[in-house]
């Protein structure tokens, strides 16, 4: 009784893409976004700089970028509201 797996095309994933213009115009109804593939020792700072570049620094109320357990290494993803 294994779960049925179906392939999802890249086109199907496009509905989850982040469009900064739609966010700025209030056309994106999402409130929380998970961002993946954030790597490197400066990933947190670089991502926050990216948000500032998109003029979103004052728009989010929650930012969480966890570290791997027992190591001071970023896990590579973040949640932002």
Protein Blocks (a to p, Z undefined) as FASTA:
>chain_A
ZZddddddfklmmmmpccfklmmnopafbfbdcdehiacjklmmmmmmmmmmnopmmmpc
bdcddddehiacdehiacdZZ
